Structures are given as C-alpha cells and as structure tokens.
Amino acid sequence: MIKAVVFDCDGVLVDSERINNEVFAQLATRAGVPTTFAQSVARHMGRATAECVADLEADLGRPLDFDLATEYEHEVLARQADGLTAVDGVRDLLDLLRDAGIPVCVASSGTPREIAFRLGRTGLDGYFGQHCYSASMVARGKPEPDLFLLAAAGIGVDPGACALIEDSPFGVRGGNAAGMTVVGFAALASPEVLSAAGADHVVTAMAQVPPLLDLA
C-alpha cells in the first residue's frame, strides 16, 4: 500500500524542463561541448547541474572557463519569471492526495532556490511546506538513491511504501534503487525510455495517476 508520494519538480510539478534544457544546451555548447536540445534531454535532464558540469569537464579534459552552474541558474530563473505553469492535472492530483491524508514531498535535482522559485511561481508551494529535498543535500544525485532515501526519511515513510513520480530515466533508476514504486511521466522522455529505465508504470497525463495509487 502506498503511504506517501514523492514528486520530482521540473517536468512533473512544473512545466520547466524545456527552458532548462534549452539553456543548458546553449551553455554546454559555449563551454566547448556542442550540445543540441535533444542531447541535453537525453544526457542531462533530471541530473544535478554540478554533476552535468563534471561530465562536460571530463569531455574537455579541463575545467570550464566560466561558472556554468551559476549562469545556468540565473538564466533559467530569468526566463521562467513569466509564464511558468504547473503541469496540467498535477494540482488535481495533489488535492486528491491531501484529501486522502497521504503525505507528499519534492525530491529534485534543482537547487533549493530553484525549487522554491518554481513552486512559488506556480502556487504549488503550499502543498509541500518544508518537505522539499534537493540533490545539493546529498553526496550523490540521481541516478543514485541518496536523494530519494533522504526524502523518505524526511517524511517518515519507508521508501518501499512510497510512490515516486519522475520524468527522467535517471530519476526512475534512482527511485528503483531506493526501493520505491516508480511512475514514469512521459513528457520530454518517451514512454519507451522510461520503461527501459525500469518504471513500474508509465503515464502520459497526470489524470492517469490516481488509479495507480488507489485514489480513483
């Protein structure tokens, strides 16, 4: 029985992934690693920026010559200041979970500032309170289980009793490693990619989630 639900932020709660990957692809290319939007989605979506930077530096064999992580955060927050929206149907899902008394939390590769900004802009912050967990709080980000284990401990629920909703294969793999039931939300990543990563269920709309959690 599912006793709690863990949400990724970007692409699951907030429709921010397209901007995130557009910006990252531009900055990676500027750093000397030519990267398209599709390549950014496949290689970097769902991962902590610091770990993505480490990959770029490994490709180049040297440190980057500018602070990509800081510029990335500044640029995405500037571009998301207007027009950022909650993912269609996620507010209804959160209302169902609240009415059922099922605790929720956020486990995101974004920084605490990014998480707070996006939830605040879309009015979703009230659903989570202090239960927002960032990859910056753990030693290893997705696809390792550390972030999800932290989130489960934070809300006091065994990971095996948690459902995780994720839109990236890295997040799916991390949730599996933590022992959670993983629902893959196919937006930018395809259903096939999320299934191959090990998602227990794959949906293309939030309205498909409640039956999986015995909420409808």
C-alpha positions in Angstrom: 0.0 0.0 0.0 1.3 3.4 -0.9 1.7 5.6 2.1 3.4 8.7 0.6 4.1 10.2 -2.8 7.4 11.7 -3.8 7.4 14.2 -6.7 10.2 15.3 -8.9 9.9 19.1 -9.6 10.9 20.0 -13.1 8.6 18.4 -15.7 6.5 16.7 -13.1 5.1 19.5 -10.9 6.2 22.5 -13.0 6.5 22.8 -16.8 10.1 24.0 -16.8 12.1 21.3 -18.5 12.0 22.8 -22.0 13.6 26.0 -20.8 16.0 24.2 -18.6 17.3 22.1 -21.5 17.4 24.9 -24.0 19.6 26.9 -21.6 21.8 24.0 -20.7 22.4 23.1 -24.3 23.4 26.7 -25.1 25.8 26.9 -22.2 27.3 23.4 -22.8 28.0 24.5 -26.4 29.6 27.7 -25.3 31.8 25.7 -22.9 33.1 23.7 -25.9 30.9 20.6 -25.9 28.4 21.1 -28.8 25.0 20.1 -27.5 21.6 20.1 -29.0 18.3 20.3 -27.1 17.7 16.6 -27.7 21.2 15.7 -26.5 20.7 17.8 -23.3 17.4 15.9 -22.6 19.0 12.5 -23.2 22.2 13.1 -21.2 21.5 15.8 -18.6 17.7 16.0 -17.8 17.0 15.1 -14.3 20.5 15.4 -13.0 22.2 17.9 -10.7 23.9 20.7 -12.6 27.1 20.2 -10.8 27.3 16.6 -12.0 26.5 17.7 -15.5 29.3 20.2 -15.4 31.7 17.4 -14.2 30.7 15.4 -17.3 31.5 18.4 -19.6 34.8 18.9 -17.9 35.6 15.2 -18.4 34.8 15.5 -22.1 37.1 18.5 -22.4 39.8 17.2 -20.2 39.9 20.5 -18.3 37.9 22.8 -16.1 35.3 25.1 -17.8 36.4 28.6 -18.2 33.3 30.1 -16.7 30.9 29.3 -13.9 28.3 27.4 -15.9 26.2 26.4 -12.8 25.7 30.0 -11.7 24.9 31.2 -15.2 22.5 28.4 -15.7 20.6 29.1 -12.6 20.5 32.8 -13.3 19.3 32.3 -16.9 16.6 29.7 -16.2 15.1 31.7 -13.3 15.1 34.9 -15.5 13.4 33.0 -18.4 10.9 31.4 -16.0 9.9 34.6 -14.2 6.9 34.9 -16.5 4.7 32.2 -17.9 5.8 29.3 -15.7 2.9 27.0 -15.2 2.0 23.9 -13.1 1.9 20.7 -15.1 -1.6 20.0 -16.3 -3.6 18.0 -13.8 -1.0 17.9 -11.1 -2.9 20.3 -8.8 -5.9 17.9 -9.0 -3.7 15.0 -8.1 -2.2 16.9 -5.1 -5.7 17.8 -3.9 -6.7 14.1 -4.1 -3.7 13.1 -2.1 -4.3 15.9 0.5 -7.9 14.8 0.9 -6.8 11.2 1.3 -4.3 12.2 4.0 -1.3 10.9 2.0 1.9 12.9 2.7 3.8 14.3 -0.3 7.3 15.8 -0.8 9.6 17.0 -3.5 12.9 15.3 -4.5 14.6 17.4 -7.2 18.0 17.8 -8.8 17.3 21.5 -8.7 18.9 23.8 -6.1 16.8 24.8 -3.1 16.5 28.3 -4.7 15.3 26.8 -8.0 12.7 24.6 -6.3 11.4 27.4 -4.1 11.1 29.7 -7.1 9.3 27.3 -9.3 6.8 26.1 -6.6 6.2 29.7 -5.5 5.6 31.0 -9.1 3.0 28.2 -9.7 1.4 28.3 -6.3 2.3 24.7 -5.5 4.5 25.6 -2.5 1.6 25.3 -0.1 1.3 21.6 -0.8 4.8 20.7 0.4 5.8 23.1 3.2 9.3 22.3 4.3 9.3 18.9 2.6 11.4 19.9 -0.4 14.6 18.0 -0.9 17.4 18.9 -3.3 20.3 16.9 -4.7 22.6 19.5 -3.2 21.7 18.0 0.2 23.2 14.6 -0.6 26.6 13.2 -1.7 25.3 11.6 -4.9 22.5 12.8 -7.1 20.2 10.8 -9.5 20.5 8.0 -10.6 21.8 7.1 -7.1 19.1 6.5 -4.5 20.5 9.1 -1.9 18.0 11.9 -2.6 15.0 9.6 -2.5 16.2 8.0 0.7 16.6 11.4 2.2 13.1 12.4 1.1 11.5 9.3 2.5 13.3 9.8 5.9 12.2 13.4 5.9 8.5 12.5 5.7 8.9 9.4 7.9 7.8 6.8 5.5 9.7 3.7 4.5 10.9 4.0 0.9 9.1 0.8 -0.1 5.8 2.4 0.8 6.5 5.4 -1.4 5.4 6.1 -4.9 7.7 8.3 -6.9 6.6 10.3 -10.0 9.6 11.0 -12.3 10.1 12.3 -15.9 13.7 11.3 -16.5 15.4 7.9 -16.8 18.0 9.0 -14.2 15.2 9.7 -11.7 13.5 6.4 -12.5 16.7 4.5 -11.9 17.3 6.3 -8.6 13.8 5.6 -7.4 14.2 1.9 -8.2 17.5 1.8 -6.3 15.7 3.3 -3.3 13.0 0.7 -3.5 10.1 2.9 -4.4 7.3 2.2 -6.8 8.1 4.4 -9.7 5.6 6.1 -12.0 7.3 7.4 -15.2 5.7 10.6 -16.5 6.4 10.7 -20.2 6.7 14.3 -21.4 10.1 15.0 -22.9 11.4 11.5 -22.4 9.4 8.9 -24.2 7.4 6.1 -22.6 9.8 3.6 -24.1 12.8 5.3 -22.5 11.1 5.4 -19.0 10.0 1.8 -19.3 13.5 0.7 -20.2 14.9 2.6 -17.2 12.7 0.5 -15.0 9.5 2.5 -14.3 6.8 0.3 -12.8 4.1 2.3 -14.6 4.3 4.9 -17.3 1.7 7.6 -17.9 1.4 10.5 -20.3 -1.1 12.5 -18.2 -1.5 13.2 -14.5 -5.1 12.1 -14.8 -3.8 8.6 -15.3 -2.0 8.5 -11.9 -4.9 8.3 -9.3 -6.0 4.8 -10.3 -2.4 3.6 -9.8 -2.5 4.9 -6.3 -6.0 3.6 -5.5 -7.3 7.1 -5.4 -10.0 6.7 -8.1 
